[in-house]
Amino acid sequence: MEAAELAEIFQWMTPEESAATGAQPETRQRLEDEIANVLLYLVQVADKPGVDIEAAVQRRIVKNALKYPAP
């Protein structure tokens, strides 16, 4: 749900509008709030089964690099 609220901010924006969200104080504050909510939720979800977030991210970066090599 929190990720959907974050995505909703960008749902109908053009790429240019999306890139300018940091310059608009109200939109930036909403964006910061939703990013914080998503991160807090992820940390709580990872804590229960003992997932090491940093290690999981590093493994995923390696997997992505193998699956999608740079041109």
N, CA, C and O atoms as a CHARMM CRD file, in Angstrom:
* protein
*
  284
    1    1 MET  N      0.81700  -1.18600   0.00000 PROA 1      0.00000
    2    1 MET  CA     0.00000   0.00000   0.00000 PROA 1      0.00000
    3    1 MET  C      0.86500   1.25700   0.00000 PROA 1      0.00000
    4    1 MET  O      0.57800   2.21700  -0.71500 PROA 1      0.00000
    5    2 GLU  N      1.91200   1.24300   0.79600 PROA 2      0.00000
    6    2 GLU  CA     2.79000   2.41300   0.85000 PROA 2      0.00000
    7    2 GLU  C      3.49200   2.63800  -0.49300 PROA 2      0.00000
    8    2 GLU  O      3.65200   3.77900  -0.92700 PROA 2      0.00000
    9    3 ALA  N      3.90700   1.56100  -1.14600 PROA 3      0.00000
   10    3 ALA  CA     4.55300   1.69000  -2.45400 PROA 3      0.00000
   11    3 ALA  C      3.58100   2.25400  -3.48100 PROA 3      0.00000
   12    3 ALA  O      3.97300   3.02800  -4.35500 PROA 3      0.00000
   13    4 ALA  N      2.31900   1.86900  -3.37600 PROA 4      0.00000
   14    4 ALA  CA     1.30500   2.40100  -4.29000 PROA 4      0.00000
   15    4 ALA  C      1.10900   3.89600  -4.06300 PROA 4      0.00000
   16    4 ALA  O      0.92200   4.64900  -5.01900 PROA 4      0.00000
   17    5 GLU  N      1.14900   4.32500  -2.82300 PROA 5      0.00000
   18    5 GLU  CA     1.01600   5.75600  -2.53500 PROA 5      0.00000
   19    5 GLU  C      2.20100   6.52700  -3.09100 PROA 5      0.00000
   20    5 GLU  O      2.04400   7.65300  -3.56100 PROA 5      0.00000
   21    6 LEU  N      3.37900   5.93400  -3.04300 PROA 6      0.00000
   22    6 LEU  CA     4.55800   6.56600  -3.63300 PROA 6      0.00000
   23    6 LEU  C      4.41800   6.63800  -5.15300 PROA 6      0.00000
   24    6 LEU  O      4.67100   7.68600  -5.74800 PROA 6      0.00000
   25    7 ALA  N      4.02200   5.54600  -5.77600 PROA 7      0.00000
   26    7 ALA  CA     3.85300   5.51300  -7.22700 PROA 7      0.00000
   27    7 ALA  C      2.77600   6.48900  -7.68800 PROA 7      0.00000
   28    7 ALA  O      2.87100   7.06300  -8.77300 PROA 7      0.00000
   29    8 GLU  N      1.75600   6.67300  -6.86300 PROA 8      0.00000
   30    8 GLU  CA     0.65300   7.56200  -7.21600 PROA 8      0.00000
   31    8 GLU  C      1.13300   8.99500  -7.46500 PROA 8      0.00000
   32    8 GLU  O      0.55900   9.70800  -8.28700 PROA 8      0.00000
   33    9 ILE  N      2.16500   9.40700  -6.76800 PROA 9      0.00000
   34    9 ILE  CA     2.69700  10.76000  -6.95500 PROA 9      0.00000
   35    9 ILE  C      3.10500  10.96700  -8.41000 PROA 9      0.00000
   36    9 ILE  O      2.91600  12.05100  -8.96200 PROA 9      0.00000
   37   10 PHE  N      3.66200   9.93800  -9.02500 PROA 10     0.00000
   38   10 PHE  CA     4.20500  10.04500 -10.37200 PROA 10     0.00000
   39   10 PHE  C      3.24900   9.55100 -11.46200 PROA 10     0.00000
   40   10 PHE  O      3.54800   9.68800 -12.64800 PROA 10     0.00000
   41   11 GLN  N      2.12900   8.99200 -11.08500 PROA 11     0.00000
   42   11 GLN  CA     1.25900   8.26600 -12.00500 PROA 11     0.00000
   43   11 GLN  C      0.94900   9.00500 -13.29800 PROA 11     0.00000
   44   11 GLN  O      1.04500   8.40900 -14.37100 PROA 11     0.00000
   45   12 TRP  N      0.59400  10.24200 -13.23900 PROA 12     0.00000
   46   12 TRP  CA     0.17300  10.96600 -14.44400 PROA 12     0.00000
   47   12 TRP  C      1.17000  12.03800 -14.86100 PROA 12     0.00000
   48   12 TRP  O      0.83800  12.90600 -15.66800 PROA 12     0.00000
   49   13 MET  N      2.38300  11.99100 -14.32400 PROA 13     0.00000
   50   13 MET  CA     3.39900  12.97700 -14.67200 PROA 13     0.00000
   51   13 MET  C      4.15000  12.58300 -15.93900 PROA 13     0.00000
   52   13 MET  O      4.32700  11.40400 -16.24400 PROA 13     0.00000
   53   14 THR  N      4.58200  13.60100 -16.66000 PROA 14     0.00000
   54   14 THR  CA     5.49500  13.37500 -17.77200 PROA 14     0.00000
   55   14 THR  C      6.88500  13.15400 -17.17700 PROA 14     0.00000
   56   14 THR  O      7.09800  13.45500 -16.00300 PROA 14     0.00000
   57   15 PRO  N      7.83200  12.63600 -17.95700 PROA 15     0.00000
   58   15 PRO  CA     9.20000  12.50000 -17.43900 PROA 15     0.00000
   59   15 PRO  C      9.77400  13.83000 -16.94400 PROA 15     0.00000
   60   15 PRO  O     10.50500  13.86900 -15.95500 PROA 15     0.00000
   61   16 GLU  N      9.43800  14.90700 -17.63500 PROA 16     0.00000
   62   16 GLU  CA     9.93200  16.22500 -17.22700 PROA 16     0.00000
   63   16 GLU  C      9.33600  16.66200 -15.88800 PROA 16     0.00000
   64   16 GLU  O     10.04100  17.19400 -15.03100 PROA 16     0.00000
   65   17 GLU  N      8.05300  16.43600 -15.71900 PROA 17     0.00000
   66   17 GLU  CA     7.40300  16.76800 -14.44800 PROA 17     0.00000
   67   17 GLU  C      7.95900  15.91900 -13.31500 PROA 17     0.00000
   68   17 GLU  O      8.17100  16.40400 -12.20300 PROA 17     0.00000
   69   18 SER  N      8.18800  14.67200 -13.60600 PROA 18     0.00000
   70   18 SER  CA     8.75000  13.76200 -12.61400 PROA 18     0.00000
   71   18 SER  C     10.12800  14.23400 -12.15600 PROA 18     0.00000
   72   18 SER  O     10.43300  14.21500 -10.96300 PROA 18     0.00000
   73   19 ALA  N     10.94400  14.65200 -13.09600 PROA 19     0.00000
   74   19 ALA  CA    12.29700  15.12200 -12.77100 PROA 19     0.00000
   75   19 ALA  C     12.27300  16.40600 -11.94300 PROA 19     0.00000
   76   19 ALA  O     13.23000  16.69700 -11.22500 PROA 19     0.00000
   77   20 ALA  N     11.19900  17.16500 -12.03600 PROA 20     0.00000
   78   20 ALA  CA    11.10800  18.44500 -11.32900 PROA 20     0.00000
   79   20 ALA  C     10.45500  18.34200  -9.95600 PROA 20     0.00000
   80   20 ALA  O     10.24900  19.36700  -9.30600 PROA 20     0.00000
   81   21 THR  N     10.12700  17.14900  -9.49800 PROA 21     0.00000
   82   21 THR  CA     9.41300  17.02800  -8.21900 PROA 21     0.00000
   83   21 THR  C     10.20700  17.58900  -7.04700 PROA 21     0.00000
   84   21 THR  O      9.61900  18.07800  -6.08300 PROA 21     0.00000
   85   22 GLY  N     11.52200  17.52600  -7.11400 PROA 22     0.00000
   86   22 GLY  CA    12.33900  18.04000  -6.02400 PROA 22     0.00000
   87   22 GLY  C     12.30000  19.54400  -5.88800 PROA 22     0.00000
   88   22 GLY  O     12.62000  20.08600  -4.83000 PROA 22     0.00000
   89   23 ALA  N     11.90600  20.22600  -6.95900 PROA 23     0.00000
   90   23 ALA  CA    11.87200  21.69000  -6.94300 PROA 23     0.00000
   91   23 ALA  C     10.55200  22.24500  -6.40800 PROA 23     0.00000
   92   23 ALA  O     10.44200  23.44300  -6.15100 PROA 23     0.00000
   93   24 GLN  N      9.57200  21.39300  -6.24100 PROA 24     0.00000
   94   24 GLN  CA     8.25900  21.82800  -5.76400 PROA 24     0.00000
   95   24 GLN  C      8.12800  21.43600  -4.29700 PROA 24     0.00000
   96   24 GLN  O      7.98500  20.25200  -3.99000 PROA 24     0.00000
   97   25 PRO  N      8.17300  22.40600  -3.38400 PROA 25     0.00000
   98   25 PRO  CA     8.20200  22.08500  -1.95100 PROA 25     0.00000
   99   25 PRO  C      7.09500  21.14300  -1.47000 PROA 25     0.00000
  100   25 PRO  O      7.37600  20.21100  -0.71700 PROA 25     0.00000
  101   26 GLU  N      5.85200  21.36300  -1.88400 PROA 26     0.00000
  102   26 GLU  CA     4.76400  20.49800  -1.41400 PROA 26     0.00000
  103   26 GLU  C      4.91600  19.07700  -1.94600 PROA 26     0.00000
  104   26 GLU  O      4.73900  18.10600  -1.21100 PROA 26     0.00000
  105   27 THR  N      5.24700  18.96800  -3.23200 PROA 27     0.00000
  106   27 THR  CA     5.41600  17.64100  -3.83400 PROA 27     0.00000
  107   27 THR  C      6.63000  16.94900  -3.24600 PROA 27     0.00000
  108   27 THR  O      6.59300  15.74700  -2.98100 PROA 27     0.00000
  109   28 ARG  N      7.70700  17.69900  -3.03900 PROA 28     0.00000
  110   28 ARG  CA     8.90900  17.10900  -2.45300 PROA 28     0.00000
  111   28 ARG  C      8.63100  16.57200  -1.05200 PROA 28     0.00000
  112   28 ARG  O      9.08800  15.48300  -0.70300 PROA 28     0.00000
  113   29 GLN  N      7.88800  17.32600  -0.25100 PROA 29     0.00000
  114   29 GLN  CA     7.56600  16.87600   1.10700 PROA 29     0.00000
  115   29 GLN  C      6.73200  15.60000   1.07200 PROA 29     0.00000
  116   29 GLN  O      6.97700  14.67000   1.84000 PROA 29     0.00000
  117   30 ARG  N      5.75400  15.56200   0.18500 PROA 30     0.00000
  118   30 ARG  CA     4.92700  14.34900   0.04300 PROA 30     0.00000
  119   30 ARG  C      5.78300  13.17500  -0.41100 PROA 30     0.00000
  120   30 ARG  O      5.63200  12.05800   0.08400 PROA 30     0.00000
  121   31 LEU  N      6.68300  13.43500  -1.35500 PROA 31     0.00000
  122   31 LEU  CA     7.58500  12.40400  -1.85100 PROA 31     0.00000
  123   31 LEU  C      8.47400  11.87900  -0.73100 PROA 31     0.00000
  124   31 LEU  O      8.62400  10.66700  -0.57400 PROA 31     0.00000
  125   32 GLU  N      9.06100  12.77600   0.04400 PROA 32     0.00000
  126   32 GLU  CA     9.91200  12.36900   1.17000 PROA 32     0.00000
  127   32 GLU  C      9.12500  11.53300   2.17900 PROA 32     0.00000
  128   32 GLU  O      9.62100  10.52300   2.67700 PROA 32     0.00000
  129   33 ASP  N      7.90000  11.96000   2.47700 PROA 33     0.00000
  130   33 ASP  CA     7.07400  11.22300   3.43100 PROA 33     0.00000
  131   33 ASP  C      6.78300   9.81000   2.93900 PROA 33     0.00000
  132   33 ASP  O      6.88500   8.85400   3.70700 PROA 33     0.00000
  133   34 GLU  N      6.42600   9.67300   1.67400 PROA 34     0.00000
  134   34 GLU  CA     6.09000   8.35800   1.13800 PROA 34     0.00000
  135   34 GLU  C      7.32000   7.46600   1.01000 PROA 34     0.00000
  136   34 GLU  O      7.23200   6.26400   1.26000 PROA 34     0.00000
  137   35 ILE  N      8.46100   8.02700   0.62900 PROA 35     0.00000
  138   35 ILE  CA     9.70000   7.24800   0.58100 PROA 35     0.00000
  139   35 ILE  C     10.03300   6.73600   1.97900 PROA 35     0.00000
  140   35 ILE  O     10.41500   5.57700   2.14300 PROA 35     0.00000
  141   36 ALA  N      9.89100   7.59000   2.97800 PROA 36     0.00000
  142   36 ALA  CA    10.15000   7.17300   4.36000 PROA 36     0.00000
  143   36 ALA  C      9.19300   6.06400   4.78500 PROA 36     0.00000
  144   36 ALA  O      9.60700   5.10600   5.43800 PROA 36     0.00000
  145   37 ASN  N      7.92700   6.18400   4.42300 PROA 37     0.00000
  146   37 ASN  CA     6.95700   5.13900   4.76600 PROA 37     0.00000
  147   37 ASN  C      7.32600   3.80400   4.14000 PROA 37     0.00000
  148   37 ASN  O      7.26900   2.76800   4.80300 PROA 37     0.00000
  149   38 VAL  N      7.70500   3.82100   2.86000 PROA 38     0.00000
  150   38 VAL  CA     8.08100   2.59000   2.16900 PROA 38     0.00000
  151   38 VAL  C      9.31000   1.98200   2.83500 PROA 38     0.00000
  152   38 VAL  O      9.35200   0.77800   3.08700 PROA 38     0.00000
  153   39 LEU  N     10.30400   2.81000   3.11700 PROA 39     0.00000
  154   39 LEU  CA    11.53300   2.30000   3.73400 PROA 39     0.00000
  155   39 LEU  C     11.25900   1.71800   5.12200 PROA 39     0.00000
  156   39 LEU  O     11.76500   0.64500   5.45300 PROA 39     0.00000
  157   40 LEU  N     10.48000   2.40200   5.91800 PROA 40     0.00000
  158   40 LEU  CA    10.15100   1.89500   7.25000 PROA 40     0.00000
  159   40 LEU  C      9.42200   0.56200   7.16800 PROA 40     0.00000
  160   40 LEU  O      9.69900  -0.35800   7.93800 PROA 40     0.00000
  161   41 TYR  N      8.49700   0.46800   6.23600 PROA 41     0.00000
  162   41 TYR  CA     7.74700  -0.78400   6.07300 PROA 41     0.00000
  163   41 TYR  C      8.68200  -1.91000   5.63600 PROA 41     0.00000
  164   41 TYR  O      8.59900  -3.02000   6.16200 PROA 41     0.00000
  165   42 LEU  N      9.56800  -1.63700   4.68000 PROA 42     0.00000
  166   42 LEU  CA    10.51400  -2.65400   4.21600 PROA 42     0.00000
  167   42 LEU  C     11.43200  -3.12400   5.33700 PROA 42     0.00000
  168   42 LEU  O     11.71400  -4.31700   5.45400 PROA 42     0.00000
  169   43 VAL  N     11.89100  -2.20300   6.14900 PROA 43     0.00000
  170   43 VAL  CA    12.76200  -2.57600   7.26400 PROA 43     0.00000
  171   43 VAL  C     12.00800  -3.49000   8.23300 PROA 43     0.00000
  172   43 VAL  O     12.56200  -4.47500   8.72100 PROA 43     0.00000
  173   44 GLN  N     10.76000  -3.16300   8.50600 PROA 44     0.00000
  174   44 GLN  CA     9.95700  -4.01100   9.39700 PROA 44     0.00000
  175   44 GLN  C      9.72400  -5.38800   8.78500 PROA 44     0.00000
  176   44 GLN  O      9.80800  -6.39800   9.48400 PROA 44     0.00000
  177   45 VAL  N      9.43400  -5.43700   7.49400 PROA 45     0.00000
  178   45 VAL  CA     9.19900  -6.71200   6.81800 PROA 45     0.00000
  179   45 VAL  C     10.47400  -7.55300   6.81500 PROA 45     0.00000
  180   45 VAL  O     10.41700  -8.76400   7.02600 PROA 45     0.00000
  181   46 ALA  N     11.60900  -6.92800   6.58000 PROA 46     0.00000
  182   46 ALA  CA    12.88600  -7.64700   6.54500 PROA 46     0.00000
  183   46 ALA  C     13.29800  -8.12900   7.93500 PROA 46     0.00000
  184   46 ALA  O     13.94700  -9.16700   8.06500 PROA 46     0.00000
  185   47 ASP  N     12.93100  -7.39400   8.95200 PROA 47     0.00000
  186   47 ASP  CA    13.33300  -7.74000  10.31200 PROA 47     0.00000
  187   47 ASP  C     12.74200  -9.06200  10.78100 PROA 47     0.00000
  188   47 ASP  O     13.43400  -9.85300  11.42100 PROA 47     0.00000
  189   48 LYS  N     11.48900  -9.31200  10.47600 PROA 48     0.00000
  190   48 LYS  CA    10.80700 -10.51800  10.97700 PROA 48     0.00000
  191   48 LYS  C     11.51200 -11.80800  10.56200 PROA 48     0.00000
  192   48 LYS  O     11.76800 -12.65300  11.42000 PROA 48     0.00000
  193   49 PRO  N     11.83900 -11.99600   9.27000 PROA 49     0.00000
  194   49 PRO  CA    12.53200 -13.23700   8.88800 PROA 49     0.00000
  195   49 PRO  C     14.05100 -13.12400   8.95900 PROA 49     0.00000
  196   49 PRO  O     14.75700 -14.07300   8.61500 PROA 49     0.00000
  197   50 GLY  N     14.56400 -11.97400   9.40100 PROA 50     0.00000
  198   50 GLY  CA    16.00100 -11.80900   9.54100 PROA 50     0.00000
  199   50 GLY  C     16.72900 -11.56100   8.23000 PROA 50     0.00000
  200   50 GLY  O     17.88100 -11.96700   8.07900 PROA 50     0.00000
  201   51 VAL  N     16.08000 -10.90600   7.28300 PROA 51     0.00000
  202   51 VAL  CA    16.70700 -10.59600   6.00300 PROA 51     0.00000
  203   51 VAL  C     17.70900  -9.45800   6.18300 PROA 51     0.00000
  204   51 VAL  O     17.38700  -8.40400   6.73200 PROA 51     0.00000
  205   52 ASP  N     18.92900  -9.69600   5.70800 PROA 52     0.00000
  206   52 ASP  CA    19.96800  -8.66300   5.69600 PROA 52     0.00000
  207   52 ASP  C     19.73600  -7.83200   4.43600 PROA 52     0.00000
  208   52 ASP  O     20.06500  -8.26800   3.33300 PROA 52     0.00000
  209   53 ILE  N     19.17400  -6.64700   4.59700 PROA 53     0.00000
  210   53 ILE  CA    18.78800  -5.82200   3.45700 PROA 53     0.00000
  211   53 ILE  C     19.99100  -5.47700   2.59200 PROA 53     0.00000
  212   53 ILE  O     19.92400  -5.58800   1.36700 PROA 53     0.00000
  213   54 GLU  N     21.07600  -5.06600   3.20300 PROA 54     0.00000
  214   54 GLU  CA    22.26100  -4.68600   2.43200 PROA 54     0.00000
  215   54 GLU  C     22.78000  -5.86000   1.59800 PROA 54     0.00000
  216   54 GLU  O     23.11000  -5.68800   0.42400 PROA 54     0.00000
  217   55 ALA  N     22.85300  -7.03900   2.19500 PROA 55     0.00000
  218   55 ALA  CA    23.32900  -8.21700   1.46400 PROA 55     0.00000
  219   55 ALA  C     22.35300  -8.58500   0.34500 PROA 55     0.00000
  220   55 ALA  O     22.77700  -8.95300  -0.75100 PROA 55     0.00000
  221   56 ALA  N     21.05900  -8.48800   0.61300 PROA 56     0.00000
  222   56 ALA  CA    20.06100  -8.79900  -0.40800 PROA 56     0.00000
  223   56 ALA  C     20.16900  -7.84300  -1.59000 PROA 56     0.00000
  224   56 ALA  O     20.05900  -8.25700  -2.74400 PROA 56     0.00000
  225   57 VAL  N     20.38400  -6.56900  -1.29900 PROA 57     0.00000
  226   57 VAL  CA    20.53700  -5.57600  -2.36900 PROA 57     0.00000
  227   57 VAL  C     21.79300  -5.86800  -3.18900 PROA 57     0.00000
  228   57 VAL  O     21.75700  -5.81100  -4.41800 PROA 57     0.00000
  229   58 GLN  N     22.89000  -6.17600  -2.52600 PROA 58     0.00000
  230   58 GLN  CA    24.12500  -6.48100  -3.24800 PROA 58     0.00000
  231   58 GLN  C     23.95200  -7.70400  -4.14800 PROA 58     0.00000
  232   58 GLN  O     24.41200  -7.69800  -5.29100 PROA 58     0.00000
  233   59 ARG  N     23.30400  -8.73800  -3.65400 PROA 59     0.00000
  234   59 ARG  CA    23.05300  -9.92700  -4.47300 PROA 59     0.00000
  235   59 ARG  C     22.17700  -9.58700  -5.67400 PROA 59     0.00000
  236   59 ARG  O     22.39900 -10.08300  -6.77900 PROA 59     0.00000
  237   60 ARG  N     21.18800  -8.74400  -5.44900 PROA 60     0.00000
  238   60 ARG  CA    20.28100  -8.37300  -6.53400 PROA 60     0.00000
  239   60 ARG  C     21.00400  -7.54900  -7.59800 PROA 60     0.00000
  240   60 ARG  O     20.74300  -7.71500  -8.79000 PROA 60     0.00000
  241   61 ILE  N     21.89800  -6.67300  -7.18500 PROA 61     0.00000
  242   61 ILE  CA    22.67200  -5.88400  -8.14200 PROA 61     0.00000
  243   61 ILE  C     23.50100  -6.80400  -9.03500 PROA 61     0.00000
  244   61 ILE  O     23.58200  -6.59300 -10.24500 PROA 61     0.00000
  245   62 VAL  N     24.11000  -7.81600  -8.44300 PROA 62     0.00000
  246   62 VAL  CA    24.90000  -8.78000  -9.21500 PROA 62     0.00000
  247   62 VAL  C     23.99500  -9.53200 -10.19300 PROA 62     0.00000
  248   62 VAL  O     24.33500  -9.67400 -11.36700 PROA 62     0.00000
  249   63 LYS  N     22.85300 -10.01200  -9.71900 PROA 63     0.00000
  250   63 LYS  CA    21.90400 -10.72800 -10.57600 PROA 63     0.00000
  251   63 LYS  C     21.44800  -9.85100 -11.74800 PROA 63     0.00000
  252   63 LYS  O     21.39300 -10.30000 -12.89300 PROA 63     0.00000
  253   64 ASN  N     21.12500  -8.59700 -11.43800 PROA 64     0.00000
  254   64 ASN  CA    20.66800  -7.68200 -12.48500 PROA 64     0.00000
  255   64 ASN  C     21.75200  -7.41000 -13.51300 PROA 64     0.00000
  256   64 ASN  O     21.47100  -7.32500 -14.70800 PROA 64     0.00000
  257   65 ALA  N     22.99600  -7.27400 -13.05200 PROA 65     0.00000
  258   65 ALA  CA    24.10600  -7.03300 -13.97100 PROA 65     0.00000
  259   65 ALA  C     24.30700  -8.20800 -14.92100 PROA 65     0.00000
  260   65 ALA  O     24.62700  -8.01800 -16.09500 PROA 65     0.00000
  261   66 LEU  N     24.11900  -9.42000 -14.41000 PROA 66     0.00000
  262   66 LEU  CA    24.25500 -10.61000 -15.25900 PROA 66     0.00000
  263   66 LEU  C     23.08600 -10.72600 -16.22900 PROA 66     0.00000
  264   66 LEU  O     23.27000 -11.08500 -17.39200 PROA 66     0.00000
  265   67 LYS  N     21.90000 -10.42400 -15.75300 PROA 67     0.00000
  266   67 LYS  CA    20.70300 -10.56200 -16.57400 PROA 67     0.00000
  267   67 LYS  C     20.56800  -9.43000 -17.59900 PROA 67     0.00000
  268   67 LYS  O     20.08700  -9.63400 -18.71400 PROA 67     0.00000
  269   68 TYR  N     20.99800  -8.25100 -17.19800 PROA 68     0.00000
  270   68 TYR  CA    20.88200  -7.05800 -18.05100 PROA 68     0.00000
  271   68 TYR  C     22.23900  -6.37100 -18.18500 PROA 68     0.00000
  272   68 TYR  O     22.44400  -5.29900 -17.61600 PROA 68     0.00000
  273   69 PRO  N     23.17100  -6.97600 -18.93100 PROA 69     0.00000
  274   69 PRO  CA    24.50500  -6.36300 -19.04400 PROA 69     0.00000
  275   69 PRO  C     24.44200  -4.99900 -19.73600 PROA 69     0.00000
  276   69 PRO  O     23.59700  -4.75300 -20.59600 PROA 69     0.00000
  277   70 ALA  N     25.35500  -4.13400 -19.33600 PROA 70     0.00000
  278   70 ALA  CA    25.42600  -2.80800 -19.93300 PROA 70     0.00000
  279   70 ALA  C     25.79500  -2.93800 -21.41500 PROA 70     0.00000
  280   70 ALA  O     26.62000  -3.77600 -21.78000 PROA 70     0.00000
  281   71 PRO  N     25.18900  -2.11700 -22.25400 PROA 71     0.00000
  282   71 PRO  CA    25.49200  -2.19800 -23.69000 PROA 71     0.00000
  283   71 PRO  C     26.90000  -1.77000 -24.01900 PROA 71     0.00000
  284   71 PRO  O     27.29400  -1.78600 -25.18500 PROA 71     0.00000
